[in-house]
Amino acid sequence: MFKSMISLLFVQGSNYLIPLLTLPYLSRVLGIDGFGKYGLTLSTIQYFVMLVDFGFNLSATKKIAEIQNDKKELSIVFYETMIAKITLCLVSILTIVVLVSTNVNHIFSSTLYYSIIMLVGTVLLPMWFFQGIEKIPVISFLMVVTKLLSLPLFFIFVKNNTDIGIAILIQSSTNFIVGFFAIIYIIKNKLLVKVKYKELSIYKSIHEASPIFLASFAISLYTMSTTIIISLSSNIAEVGLFSAADRLRGAVLGVFFIMGNVIYPRVNKLLMSDTREAYRVIRMTFVIQGILSIAIILFIFAFNKEIVSIFYSSEYKSAGGVLMILSFTILLTLESTVLGNYILLPHGYKKEYTILPMIVAVIHVPLCYYLSHEYGAIGGAASIVFVELLSFIILLIVVARKNLLRKIFIGGEYA
């Protein structure tokens, strides 16, 4: 598991950390308004990426982890998932065309077209497959190399705020390239066998993933949607400030999510064979992430001005305050992920896993609109902290009522 985690650190870490190298340049050449549009477009496309993923990153990974030694069943899950993702990708592209054509409230600009390649890359790159069979190292090197090779392109082709589309295109194309070679690797190494179409159940695959998708969508309403809400209730400069702080927070969270992408399939596998060990892994993850999160929060409070000045110009100085507020979500998000993804979901509590984010999202949307209208980026950040805290408290109560808190964290039954 540690070996896979290190490999995934190179894969997913490149998604979060390497783009940080371009932030000082992009934030300056695009300007605060241009950087706001850049962040708004990337936030918007993430909704379509989420639709294409549709929860398969958890549901398909779980199934593959459980049947990784049965090549026939493995192939069935792979083809079902890929066909479902292709269908959802086509729906997403059509929706983007409609949104850009109507351009409601001037939010959905033509820059969205440049990000469509990200959707195709989401289909092509079956990270969920490699996570499930615990062979992540096979594409880690290629991912890092591709990300590094893309870095000079930003400095060569993005010169001013009229090049937002080019910046988005470069940002969006890496998964497409890696996904192309990942498919070739699967074919060349004969990891799959032929199956008949009648053996596939696309509907079943989507149905099983739908609770995870609904939960992810609801969660996104108090994470990714904040940028869009601020653009509606405030102005593009406040969007730029929020995006600046949120990208730094996202880079920190991304490193922890890397561990989660390895731990999740391992926990599911252990729950079928060694419950005691599975619970030990969950406890360790909760404690270690908690300690590291608190240390990071203290660091951000002490050096937020210096952090912002490293990545951004002086016009972004207000982003330091936004970053301090958002830092609390690092602890809350990570520990909530343990309670939801590693405890409730593997134990079959899909209903609770799905409903909770919906309740919290209903609170966040109007609250964020009001606070961001009154206080701009600061208000949007405060709304996220409030709903993340509320989510964590409710998750803790649910886990306790299911008698899982005692089993996992306090001790007791392991069956």
MILO-211971 format. One record per residue (C-alpha): residue number from 1; x negated, y, z. Coordinates in pm, 1 decimal, m for minus. Example, Ala and Ser with C-alpha at 12.3 -4.5 7.8 and 13.67 -1.06 7.14 Angstrom:
BEGIN
@i=1 | px=m1230.0 | py=m450.0 | pz=780.0 $
@i=2 | px=m1367.0 | py=m106.0 | pz=714.0 $
END
This chain:
BEGIN
@i=1 | px=0.0 | py=0.0 | pz=0.0 $
@i=2 | px=m286.4 | py=234.4 | pz=83.1 $
@i=3 | px=m444.4 | py=161.6 | pz=m256.0 $
@i=4 | px=m119.5 | py=248.3 | pz=m432.9 $
@i=5 | px=m84.3 | py=561.8 | pz=m221.6 $
@i=6 | px=m430.0 | py=686.6 | pz=m320.7 $
@i=7 | px=m354.1 | py=618.6 | pz=m687.6 $
@i=8 | px=m19.7 | py=793.6 | pz=m666.0 $
@i=9 | px=m194.2 | py=1085.3 | pz=m497.9 $
@i=10 | px=m383.2 | py=1138.5 | pz=m822.2 $
@i=11 | px=m67.3 | py=1089.7 | pz=m1031.0 $
@i=12 | px=188.9 | py=1295.1 | pz=m843.6 $
@i=13 | px=m68.1 | py=1521.5 | pz=m683.0 $
@i=14 | px=m155.1 | py=1649.5 | pz=m1026.0 $
@i=15 | px=210.8 | py=1748.7 | pz=m1069.3 $
@i=16 | px=196.0 | py=1974.7 | pz=m765.8 $
@i=17 | px=m164.5 | py=2075.2 | pz=m708.0 $
@i=18 | px=m306.2 | py=2125.7 | pz=m1058.0 $
@i=19 | px=m35.4 | py=2382.8 | pz=m1151.0 $
@i=20 | px=m152.3 | py=2584.4 | pz=m848.8 $
@i=21 | px=m469.8 | py=2654.3 | pz=m1043.9 $
@i=22 | px=m266.1 | py=2845.7 | pz=m1301.5 $
@i=23 | px=m53.2 | py=3041.5 | pz=m1052.4 $
@i=24 | px=m298.8 | py=3331.1 | pz=m1002.3 $
@i=25 | px=m318.4 | py=3377.6 | pz=m1380.5 $
@i=26 | px=49.5 | py=3327.0 | pz=m1470.6 $
@i=27 | px=180.4 | py=3544.3 | pz=m1187.9 $
@i=28 | px=m34.2 | py=3830.9 | pz=m1312.7 $
@i=29 | px=6.1 | py=3808.6 | pz=m1691.2 $
@i=30 | px=380.9 | py=3741.2 | pz=m1674.3 $
@i=31 | px=444.4 | py=4006.8 | pz=m1408.5 $
@i=32 | px=690.9 | py=3967.2 | pz=m1125.0 $
@i=33 | px=995.7 | py=3983.5 | pz=m1355.5 $
@i=34 | px=843.4 | py=3747.3 | pz=m1611.8 $
@i=35 | px=735.2 | py=3507.2 | pz=m1339.8 $
@i=36 | px=1090.0 | py=3522.1 | pz=m1203.8 $
@i=37 | px=1227.2 | py=3417.7 | pz=m1545.0 $
@i=38 | px=963.1 | py=3144.7 | pz=m1563.9 $
@i=39 | px=1065.9 | py=3011.2 | pz=m1221.8 $
@i=40 | px=1436.4 | py=3043.2 | pz=m1300.9 $
@i=41 | px=1400.0 | py=2838.4 | pz=m1620.8 $
@i=42 | px=1201.0 | py=2563.2 | pz=m1448.8 $
@i=43 | px=1454.4 | py=2551.9 | pz=m1164.8 $
@i=44 | px=1739.8 | py=2522.7 | pz=m1413.9 $
@i=45 | px=1578.8 | py=2240.0 | pz=m1613.4 $
@i=46 | px=1523.9 | py=2047.8 | pz=m1289.8 $
@i=47 | px=1900.1 | py=1996.5 | pz=m1271.6 $
@i=48 | px=1890.2 | py=1819.4 | pz=m1605.1 $
@i=49 | px=1581.2 | py=1622.9 | pz=m1503.0 $
@i=50 | px=1779.1 | py=1511.9 | pz=m1199.2 $
@i=51 | px=2071.1 | py=1410.7 | pz=m1420.5 $
@i=52 | px=1840.6 | py=1201.5 | pz=m1642.1 $
@i=53 | px=1677.8 | py=1041.5 | pz=m1336.5 $
@i=54 | px=2025.0 | py=986.0 | pz=m1187.1 $
@i=55 | px=1886.2 | py=827.9 | pz=m871.4 $
@i=56 | px=1706.6 | py=550.5 | pz=m1061.7 $
@i=57 | px=1380.9 | py=656.6 | pz=m896.0 $
@i=58 | px=1526.1 | py=499.4 | pz=m580.0 $
@i=59 | px=1786.3 | py=245.4 | pz=m697.0 $
@i=60 | px=1579.9 | py=91.7 | pz=m979.6 $
@i=61 | px=1260.9 | py=100.7 | pz=m772.0 $
@i=62 | px=1440.3 | py=m85.8 | pz=m491.9 $
@i=63 | px=1569.7 | py=m358.0 | pz=m727.8 $
@i=64 | px=1234.5 | py=m399.4 | pz=m899.9 $
@i=65 | px=1051.6 | py=m423.5 | pz=m567.6 $
@i=66 | px=1283.0 | py=m708.7 | pz=m469.5 $
@i=67 | px=1248.3 | py=m906.1 | pz=m797.2 $
@i=68 | px=900.1 | py=m807.4 | pz=m913.1 $
@i=69 | px=796.4 | py=m1172.0 | pz=m962.3 $
@i=70 | px=1092.8 | py=m1256.3 | pz=m1188.7 $
@i=71 | px=999.8 | py=m1122.6 | pz=m1532.8 $
@i=72 | px=1344.3 | py=m1189.7 | pz=m1682.0 $
@i=73 | px=1534.1 | py=m1000.8 | pz=m1412.0 $
@i=74 | px=1265.6 | py=m733.8 | pz=m1417.9 $
@i=75 | px=1322.6 | py=m683.5 | pz=m1790.7 $
@i=76 | px=1698.5 | py=m660.0 | pz=m1746.4 $
@i=77 | px=1662.1 | py=m383.6 | pz=m1484.8 $
@i=78 | px=1409.6 | py=m201.9 | pz=m1705.0 $
@i=79 | px=1626.1 | py=m200.5 | pz=m2018.4 $
@i=80 | px=1943.2 | py=m113.2 | pz=m1829.0 $
@i=81 | px=1770.9 | py=183.2 | pz=m1668.2 $
@i=82 | px=1604.4 | py=305.8 | pz=m1987.8 $
@i=83 | px=1925.1 | py=291.4 | pz=m2193.8 $
@i=84 | px=2113.5 | py=475.1 | pz=m1918.9 $
@i=85 | px=1843.0 | py=744.1 | pz=m1904.1 $
@i=86 | px=1841.8 | py=787.4 | pz=m2284.0 $
@i=87 | px=2219.3 | py=838.5 | pz=m2278.4 $
@i=88 | px=2196.8 | py=1093.0 | pz=m1998.0 $
@i=89 | px=1913.5 | py=1271.0 | pz=m2178.4 $
@i=90 | px=2124.6 | py=1317.2 | pz=m2491.2 $
@i=91 | px=2411.1 | py=1452.9 | pz=m2280.5 $
@i=92 | px=2170.3 | py=1693.8 | pz=m2110.3 $
@i=93 | px=2029.3 | py=1826.7 | pz=m2438.7 $
@i=94 | px=2378.2 | py=1886.5 | pz=m2575.7 $
@i=95 | px=2473.0 | py=2071.0 | pz=m2255.7 $
@i=96 | px=2164.0 | py=2291.3 | pz=m2278.5 $
@i=97 | px=2253.8 | py=2389.1 | pz=m2635.3 $
@i=98 | px=2604.3 | py=2488.0 | pz=m2522.3 $
@i=99 | px=2477.4 | py=2685.7 | pz=m2220.2 $
@i=100 | px=2217.9 | py=2878.3 | pz=m2419.5 $
@i=101 | px=2471.2 | py=2950.6 | pz=m2694.1 $
@i=102 | px=2722.2 | py=3095.8 | pz=m2449.2 $
@i=103 | px=2450.4 | py=3249.8 | pz=m2224.9 $
@i=104 | px=2677.0 | py=3289.2 | pz=m1922.9 $
@i=105 | px=2566.8 | py=3583.6 | pz=m1704.9 $
@i=106 | px=2240.9 | py=3594.9 | pz=m1905.6 $
@i=107 | px=2099.0 | py=3312.6 | pz=m1692.0 $
@i=108 | px=2061.3 | py=3044.1 | pz=m1957.9 $
@i=109 | px=1821.0 | py=3204.5 | pz=m2204.5 $
@i=110 | px=1656.8 | py=3044.0 | pz=m2507.9 $
@i=111 | px=1348.5 | py=2965.3 | pz=m2295.0 $
@i=112 | px=1542.4 | py=2656.0 | pz=m2184.3 $
@i=113 | px=1482.3 | py=2505.4 | pz=m2528.5 $
@i=114 | px=1109.6 | py=2491.6 | pz=m2456.5 $
@i=115 | px=1173.7 | py=2268.8 | pz=m2155.8 $
@i=116 | px=1371.7 | py=2000.7 | pz=m2342.2 $
@i=117 | px=1050.7 | py=1803.6 | pz=m2395.2 $
@i=118 | px=1043.3 | py=1762.5 | pz=m2015.5 $
@i=119 | px=1369.9 | py=1568.8 | pz=m2037.6 $
@i=120 | px=1231.0 | py=1337.6 | pz=m2305.3 $
@i=121 | px=921.7 | py=1286.3 | pz=m2090.0 $
@i=122 | px=1145.8 | py=1199.3 | pz=m1793.9 $
@i=123 | px=1290.6 | py=916.6 | pz=m2001.6 $
@i=124 | px=958.5 | py=791.7 | pz=m2137.4 $
@i=125 | px=763.0 | py=789.5 | pz=m1810.8 $
@i=126 | px=894.3 | py=491.7 | pz=m1607.1 $
@i=127 | px=723.6 | py=581.0 | pz=m1281.3 $
@i=128 | px=1003.4 | py=396.4 | pz=m1099.2 $
@i=129 | px=899.4 | py=77.1 | pz=m1280.8 $
@i=130 | px=532.4 | py=103.9 | pz=m1184.7 $
@i=131 | px=625.8 | py=191.8 | pz=m825.7 $
@i=132 | px=852.3 | py=m112.6 | pz=m805.0 $
@i=133 | px=588.1 | py=m358.3 | pz=m928.0 $
@i=134 | px=326.0 | py=m174.4 | pz=m718.4 $
@i=135 | px=95.7 | py=m113.3 | pz=m1013.1 $
@i=136 | px=73.2 | py=263.0 | pz=m994.6 $
@i=137 | px=m304.6 | py=278.9 | pz=m1062.3 $
@i=138 | px=m254.1 | py=183.5 | pz=m1428.8 $
@i=139 | px=m131.5 | py=530.9 | pz=m1525.2 $
@i=140 | px=m283.6 | py=748.4 | pz=m1253.3 $
@i=141 | px=m601.2 | py=827.6 | pz=m1446.4 $
@i=142 | px=m410.0 | py=917.8 | pz=m1761.5 $
@i=143 | px=m176.6 | py=1148.9 | pz=m1569.0 $
@i=144 | px=m458.6 | py=1342.5 | pz=m1407.6 $
@i=145 | px=m657.4 | py=1373.0 | pz=m1731.1 $
@i=146 | px=m351.5 | py=1498.7 | pz=m1920.4 $
@i=147 | px=m275.2 | py=1758.6 | pz=m1653.6 $
@i=148 | px=m634.3 | py=1880.0 | pz=m1648.8 $
@i=149 | px=m653.2 | py=1902.6 | pz=m2027.9 $
@i=150 | px=m339.1 | py=2116.7 | pz=m2029.9 $
@i=151 | px=m489.3 | py=2378.9 | pz=m1798.2 $
@i=152 | px=m696.0 | py=2564.5 | pz=m2062.5 $
@i=153 | px=m386.3 | py=2592.4 | pz=m2282.2 $
@i=154 | px=m227.4 | py=2836.0 | pz=m2036.2 $
@i=155 | px=m527.6 | py=3068.5 | pz=m2054.6 $
@i=156 | px=m554.0 | py=3039.6 | pz=m2435.6 $
@i=157 | px=m190.8 | py=3082.8 | pz=m2538.8 $
@i=158 | px=m18.7 | py=3272.0 | pz=m2254.0 $
@i=159 | px=m127.4 | py=3636.8 | pz=m2276.2 $
@i=160 | px=169.3 | py=3846.6 | pz=m2157.1 $
@i=161 | px=534.9 | py=3833.0 | pz=m2048.4 $
@i=162 | px=649.8 | py=3753.2 | pz=m2404.2 $
@i=163 | px=482.1 | py=3412.7 | pz=m2379.0 $
@i=164 | px=713.4 | py=3268.7 | pz=m2112.1 $
@i=165 | px=841.4 | py=3005.0 | pz=m2354.2 $
@i=166 | px=489.6 | py=2888.5 | pz=m2437.5 $
@i=167 | px=405.0 | py=2857.1 | pz=m2066.6 $
@i=168 | px=717.0 | py=2647.0 | pz=m2011.8 $
@i=169 | px=637.2 | py=2427.0 | pz=m2312.9 $
@i=170 | px=286.7 | py=2353.4 | pz=m2185.3 $
@i=171 | px=419.8 | py=2286.0 | pz=m1835.4 $
@i=172 | px=686.0 | py=2050.4 | pz=m1971.5 $
@i=173 | px=483.9 | py=1842.7 | pz=m2218.3 $
@i=174 | px=252.1 | py=1640.5 | pz=m1992.6 $
@i=175 | px=505.7 | py=1378.2 | pz=m1881.6 $
@i=176 | px=597.9 | py=1323.0 | pz=m2245.9 $
@i=177 | px=237.9 | py=1243.7 | pz=m2337.6 $
@i=178 | px=177.4 | py=1017.1 | pz=m2038.5 $
@i=179 | px=514.3 | py=846.7 | pz=m2086.3 $
@i=180 | px=428.4 | py=763.6 | pz=m2445.8 $
@i=181 | px=110.5 | py=584.2 | pz=m2341.3 $
@i=182 | px=284.9 | py=418.1 | pz=m2044.5 $
@i=183 | px=534.6 | py=252.3 | pz=m2279.6 $
@i=184 | px=247.5 | py=134.3 | pz=m2499.4 $
@i=185 | px=79.7 | py=m13.2 | pz=m2190.6 $
@i=186 | px=395.1 | py=m204.6 | pz=m2093.6 $
@i=187 | px=429.4 | py=m348.4 | pz=m2444.5 $
@i=188 | px=60.1 | py=m429.7 | pz=m2484.7 $
@i=189 | px=37.9 | py=m611.2 | pz=m2149.5 $
@i=190 | px=367.5 | py=m795.6 | pz=m2205.4 $
@i=191 | px=514.3 | py=m691.8 | pz=m1873.3 $
@i=192 | px=863.4 | py=m750.0 | pz=m2013.0 $
@i=193 | px=1041.7 | py=m1024.5 | pz=m2202.1 $
@i=194 | px=1316.8 | py=m1000.2 | pz=m2461.2 $
@i=195 | px=1673.4 | py=m995.8 | pz=m2333.0 $
@i=196 | px=2004.2 | py=m987.6 | pz=m2512.3 $
@i=197 | px=2208.5 | py=m670.7 | pz=m2496.7 $
@i=198 | px=2507.9 | py=m864.5 | pz=m2360.4 $
@i=199 | px=2296.7 | py=m952.8 | pz=m2055.5 $
@i=200 | px=2268.5 | py=m585.7 | pz=m1967.0 $
@i=201 | px=2514.6 | py=m393.7 | pz=m1755.4 $
@i=202 | px=2453.6 | py=m24.3 | pz=m1815.3 $
@i=203 | px=2764.6 | py=74.8 | pz=m1624.3 $
@i=204 | px=2660.1 | py=m130.6 | pz=m1320.9 $
@i=205 | px=2317.8 | py=31.4 | pz=m1325.0 $
@i=206 | px=2469.6 | py=380.7 | pz=m1329.8 $
@i=207 | px=2730.0 | py=287.2 | pz=m1069.7 $
@i=208 | px=2465.6 | py=159.2 | pz=m826.8 $
@i=209 | px=2257.7 | py=474.6 | pz=m869.9 $
@i=210 | px=2552.9 | py=715.4 | pz=m850.3 $
@i=211 | px=2554.9 | py=754.8 | pz=m467.3 $
@i=212 | px=2186.8 | py=849.6 | pz=m477.9 $
@i=213 | px=2249.0 | py=1089.8 | pz=m767.3 $
@i=214 | px=2540.1 | py=1255.7 | pz=m587.2 $
@i=215 | px=2329.2 | py=1294.1 | pz=m274.9 $
@i=216 | px=2037.0 | py=1432.1 | pz=m479.0 $
@i=217 | px=2267.8 | py=1672.9 | pz=m659.4 $
@i=218 | px=2413.0 | py=1795.0 | pz=m331.7 $
@i=219 | px=2064.1 | py=1833.9 | pz=m185.2 $
@i=220 | px=1962.5 | py=2033.1 | pz=m492.6 $
@i=221 | px=2240.4 | py=2280.8 | pz=m417.6 $
@i=222 | px=2044.7 | py=2394.0 | pz=m113.8 $
@i=223 | px=1699.4 | py=2358.3 | pz=m270.1 $
@i=224 | px=1676.1 | py=2413.9 | pz=m646.4 $
@i=225 | px=1992.3 | py=2623.8 | pz=m677.2 $
@i=226 | px=1859.3 | py=2896.4 | pz=m449.8 $
@i=227 | px=1664.2 | py=3052.3 | pz=m736.0 $
@i=228 | px=1979.0 | py=3065.2 | pz=m949.4 $
@i=229 | px=2189.5 | py=3203.2 | pz=m663.2 $
@i=230 | px=1935.6 | py=3480.6 | pz=m595.8 $
@i=231 | px=1940.1 | py=3572.2 | pz=m966.4 $
@i=232 | px=2318.8 | py=3612.7 | pz=m944.5 $
@i=233 | px=2336.8 | py=3794.7 | pz=m610.7 $
@i=234 | px=2018.6 | py=4004.9 | pz=m619.9 $
@i=235 | px=1766.6 | py=4076.5 | pz=m898.2 $
@i=236 | px=1493.5 | py=3904.5 | pz=m1098.0 $
@i=237 | px=1215.9 | py=4060.5 | pz=m887.1 $
@i=238 | px=1354.9 | py=3885.3 | pz=m577.4 $
@i=239 | px=1367.8 | py=3564.3 | pz=m783.4 $
@i=240 | px=998.8 | py=3614.4 | pz=m855.7 $
@i=241 | px=916.6 | py=3658.2 | pz=m486.2 $
@i=242 | px=1115.2 | py=3351.5 | pz=m386.5 $
@i=243 | px=965.8 | py=3142.3 | pz=m669.2 $
@i=244 | px=616.5 | py=3246.0 | pz=m565.3 $
@i=245 | px=666.6 | py=3128.1 | pz=m206.3 $
@i=246 | px=867.7 | py=2823.2 | pz=m303.9 $
@i=247 | px=596.0 | py=2696.2 | pz=m539.5 $
@i=248 | px=346.4 | py=2697.1 | pz=m256.0 $
@i=249 | px=591.6 | py=2515.0 | pz=m31.0 $
@i=250 | px=664.2 | py=2267.6 | pz=m311.0 $
@i=251 | px=295.7 | py=2188.0 | pz=m349.9 $
@i=252 | px=272.7 | py=2097.9 | pz=19.8 $
@i=253 | px=589.8 | py=1888.6 | pz=16.2 $
@i=254 | px=476.0 | py=1717.6 | pz=m302.9 $
@i=255 | px=172.8 | py=1568.3 | pz=m133.4 $
@i=256 | px=395.0 | py=1412.2 | pz=133.6 $
@i=257 | px=647.5 | py=1289.8 | pz=m122.8 $
@i=258 | px=360.4 | py=1101.7 | pz=m284.8 $
@i=259 | px=334.5 | py=889.3 | pz=27.4 $
@i=260 | px=710.3 | py=843.2 | pz=21.5 $
@i=261 | px=706.1 | py=707.4 | pz=m332.8 $
@i=262 | px=477.8 | py=427.9 | pz=m211.8 $
@i=263 | px=637.8 | py=370.5 | pz=127.9 $
@i=264 | px=997.5 | py=345.9 | pz=m1.8 $
@i=265 | px=954.7 | py=27.4 | pz=m212.3 $
@i=266 | px=732.8 | py=m124.3 | pz=57.0 $
@i=267 | px=995.1 | py=m64.0 | pz=327.0 $
@i=268 | px=1263.6 | py=m225.1 | pz=110.7 $
@i=269 | px=1041.8 | py=m524.9 | pz=46.8 $
@i=270 | px=948.2 | py=m564.1 | pz=415.0 $
@i=271 | px=1310.0 | py=m540.2 | pz=530.2 $
@i=272 | px=1372.1 | py=m865.2 | pz=342.1 $
@i=273 | px=1079.6 | py=m1050.4 | pz=496.1 $
@i=274 | px=938.8 | py=m874.5 | pz=803.7 $
@i=275 | px=1176.9 | py=m632.2 | pz=974.2 $
@i=276 | px=937.8 | py=m562.5 | pz=1260.8 $
@i=277 | px=664.8 | py=m447.9 | pz=1021.0 $
@i=278 | px=914.1 | py=m240.1 | pz=820.0 $
@i=279 | px=1018.2 | py=m54.2 | pz=1133.9 $
@i=280 | px=654.4 | py=m1.2 | pz=1231.0 $
@i=281 | px=587.6 | py=161.4 | pz=892.3 $
@i=282 | px=891.7 | py=387.4 | pz=935.6 $
@i=283 | px=780.9 | py=494.3 | pz=1284.5 $
@i=284 | px=428.2 | py=568.4 | pz=1171.0 $
@i=285 | px=553.4 | py=773.9 | pz=876.7 $
@i=286 | px=787.2 | py=977.9 | pz=1096.7 $
@i=287 | px=521.3 | py=1055.1 | pz=1358.7 $
@i=288 | px=233.0 | py=1127.5 | pz=1120.9 $
@i=289 | px=441.5 | py=1352.2 | pz=896.3 $
@i=290 | px=575.5 | py=1537.2 | pz=1199.8 $
@i=291 | px=230.4 | py=1612.1 | pz=1340.0 $
@i=292 | px=88.7 | py=1720.5 | pz=1004.2 $
@i=293 | px=394.8 | py=1936.7 | pz=928.4 $
@i=294 | px=366.3 | py=2128.0 | pz=1255.6 $
@i=295 | px=m4.0 | py=2188.7 | pz=1189.7 $
@i=296 | px=75.5 | py=2322.7 | pz=841.3 $
@i=297 | px=348.0 | py=2553.4 | pz=976.0 $
@i=298 | px=106.4 | py=2701.4 | pz=1230.4 $
@i=299 | px=m154.0 | py=2747.2 | pz=956.7 $
@i=300 | px=94.4 | py=2928.2 | pz=731.6 $
@i=301 | px=200.1 | py=3161.3 | pz=1014.8 $
@i=302 | px=m162.0 | py=3246.5 | pz=1083.6 $
@i=303 | px=m279.8 | py=3293.1 | pz=724.5 $
@i=304 | px=29.6 | py=3359.1 | pz=508.1 $
@i=305 | px=m103.3 | py=3694.3 | pz=382.5 $
@i=306 | px=m436.2 | py=3543.2 | pz=282.3 $
@i=307 | px=m263.9 | py=3246.6 | pz=113.3 $
@i=308 | px=m40.2 | py=3472.5 | pz=m95.1 $
@i=309 | px=m329.3 | py=3703.5 | pz=m189.3 $
@i=310 | px=m527.6 | py=3406.3 | pz=m323.9 $
@i=311 | px=m256.9 | py=3300.0 | pz=m566.3 $
@i=312 | px=m74.8 | py=3624.7 | pz=m645.2 $
@i=313 | px=m135.0 | py=3993.7 | pz=m707.0 $
@i=314 | px=m45.5 | py=4273.0 | pz=m464.9 $
@i=315 | px=308.1 | py=4309.0 | pz=m604.0 $
@i=316 | px=386.5 | py=3968.6 | pz=m449.4 $
@i=317 | px=275.9 | py=4063.5 | pz=m95.9 $
@i=318 | px=633.0 | py=4032.5 | pz=36.6 $
@i=319 | px=621.6 | py=3662.9 | pz=m56.7 $
@i=320 | px=420.2 | py=3602.3 | pz=260.9 $
@i=321 | px=725.9 | py=3660.2 | pz=477.5 $
@i=322 | px=933.6 | py=3432.3 | pz=255.9 $
@i=323 | px=667.1 | py=3161.5 | pz=282.5 $
@i=324 | px=667.3 | py=3180.3 | pz=664.0 $
@i=325 | px=1042.7 | py=3122.4 | pz=674.6 $
@i=326 | px=1027.4 | py=2840.3 | pz=419.5 $
@i=327 | px=746.9 | py=2668.1 | pz=610.8 $
@i=328 | px=998.3 | py=2534.8 | pz=865.7 $
@i=329 | px=1162.4 | py=2332.2 | pz=589.0 $
@i=330 | px=841.8 | py=2130.3 | pz=546.4 $
@i=331 | px=899.3 | py=1960.3 | pz=882.6 $
@i=332 | px=1277.8 | py=1939.3 | pz=847.1 $
@i=333 | px=1275.2 | py=1805.4 | pz=489.8 $
@i=334 | px=1013.4 | py=1537.6 | pz=552.7 $
@i=335 | px=1171.2 | py=1401.9 | pz=869.9 $
@i=336 | px=1517.4 | py=1408.6 | pz=711.0 $
@i=337 | px=1374.9 | py=1206.5 | pz=422.5 $
@i=338 | px=1260.7 | py=936.8 | pz=665.1 $
@i=339 | px=1603.0 | py=923.0 | pz=830.3 $
@i=340 | px=1791.2 | py=915.0 | pz=500.5 $
@i=341 | px=1571.8 | py=739.9 | pz=243.3 $
@i=342 | px=1385.3 | py=496.8 | pz=468.9 $
@i=343 | px=1656.2 | py=413.5 | pz=722.1 $
@i=344 | px=2013.8 | py=479.6 | pz=607.2 $
@i=345 | px=1973.3 | py=390.2 | pz=239.5 $
@i=346 | px=1777.2 | py=61.5 | pz=277.0 $
@i=347 | px=2024.2 | py=m50.0 | pz=546.3 $
@i=348 | px=2313.0 | py=m8.0 | pz=305.1 $
@i=349 | px=2471.5 | py=310.7 | pz=439.3 $
@i=350 | px=2521.4 | py=467.5 | pz=96.1 $
@i=351 | px=2844.2 | py=645.1 | pz=191.2 $
@i=352 | px=2683.0 | py=837.2 | pz=477.1 $
@i=353 | px=2376.9 | py=906.6 | pz=263.2 $
@i=354 | px=2597.6 | py=1058.6 | pz=m7.7 $
@i=355 | px=2852.4 | py=1255.6 | pz=193.5 $
@i=356 | px=2615.6 | py=1443.0 | pz=425.4 $
@i=357 | px=2433.1 | py=1647.9 | pz=156.4 $
@i=358 | px=2768.4 | py=1739.7 | pz=2.8 $
@i=359 | px=2888.5 | py=1886.4 | pz=331.6 $
@i=360 | px=2566.0 | py=2080.9 | pz=379.7 $
@i=361 | px=2569.2 | py=2203.6 | pz=17.6 $
@i=362 | px=2918.7 | py=2346.9 | pz=60.1 $
@i=363 | px=2783.6 | py=2554.8 | pz=347.1 $
@i=364 | px=2465.6 | py=2664.6 | pz=169.5 $
@i=365 | px=2605.2 | py=2803.0 | pz=m156.0 $
@i=366 | px=2825.1 | py=3082.5 | pz=m9.1 $
@i=367 | px=2581.4 | py=3144.6 | pz=278.1 $
@i=368 | px=2287.0 | py=3178.6 | pz=38.8 $
@i=369 | px=2484.3 | py=3409.8 | pz=m188.7 $
@i=370 | px=2569.7 | py=3638.2 | pz=103.2 $
@i=371 | px=2223.9 | py=3638.3 | pz=263.3 $
@i=372 | px=2035.7 | py=3682.8 | pz=m64.6 $
@i=373 | px=2270.3 | py=3964.7 | pz=m163.6 $
@i=374 | px=2191.6 | py=4139.2 | pz=164.9 $
@i=375 | px=1825.4 | py=4044.4 | pz=210.2 $
@i=376 | px=1703.4 | py=3911.8 | pz=m125.5 $
@i=377 | px=1443.8 | py=3634.0 | pz=m121.2 $
@i=378 | px=1419.5 | py=3642.4 | pz=259.3 $
@i=379 | px=1792.4 | py=3572.2 | pz=285.0 $
@i=380 | px=1773.3 | py=3282.0 | pz=40.8 $
@i=381 | px=1489.0 | py=3126.8 | pz=239.7 $
@i=382 | px=1676.7 | py=3169.9 | pz=568.9 $
@i=383 | px=1979.1 | py=2992.0 | pz=425.5 $
@i=384 | px=1766.1 | py=2693.0 | pz=324.2 $
@i=385 | px=1613.9 | py=2667.1 | pz=672.9 $
@i=386 | px=1958.4 | py=2675.9 | pz=834.4 $
@i=387 | px=2106.3 | py=2398.6 | pz=619.4 $
@i=388 | px=1793.0 | py=2182.9 | pz=644.4 $
@i=389 | px=1812.6 | py=2207.0 | pz=1024.1 $
@i=390 | px=2182.4 | py=2122.4 | pz=1015.2 $
@i=391 | px=2112.5 | py=1825.9 | pz=785.5 $
@i=392 | px=1839.7 | py=1691.3 | pz=1013.2 $
@i=393 | px=2059.1 | py=1712.5 | pz=1323.3 $
@i=394 | px=2349.6 | py=1534.4 | pz=1154.1 $
@i=395 | px=2120.5 | py=1263.4 | pz=1013.9 $
@i=396 | px=1974.6 | py=1205.1 | pz=1359.6 $
@i=397 | px=2323.8 | py=1167.4 | pz=1506.6 $
@i=398 | px=2432.2 | py=925.7 | pz=1229.6 $
@i=399 | px=2119.8 | py=709.6 | pz=1268.1 $
@i=400 | px=2175.1 | py=698.9 | pz=1645.3 $
@i=401 | px=2541.0 | py=599.0 | pz=1607.6 $
@i=402 | px=2443.4 | py=317.5 | pz=1370.4 $
@i=403 | px=2220.5 | py=188.1 | pz=1653.0 $
@i=404 | px=1917.4 | py=224.4 | pz=1424.0 $
@i=405 | px=1746.5 | py=491.8 | pz=1631.2 $
@i=406 | px=1706.3 | py=250.6 | pz=1921.1 $
@i=407 | px=1601.1 | py=m39.9 | pz=1700.5 $
@i=408 | px=1336.7 | py=151.1 | pz=1510.2 $
@i=409 | px=1204.2 | py=421.5 | pz=1740.8 $
@i=410 | px=1279.1 | py=299.1 | pz=2091.8 $
@i=411 | px=1253.2 | py=m75.8 | pz=2046.7 $
@i=412 | px=1496.7 | py=m358.7 | pz=2090.4 $
@i=413 | px=1644.5 | py=m584.7 | pz=1826.8 $
@i=414 | px=1452.6 | py=m639.3 | pz=1504.4 $
@i=415 | px=1705.6 | py=m853.5 | pz=1325.9 $
END
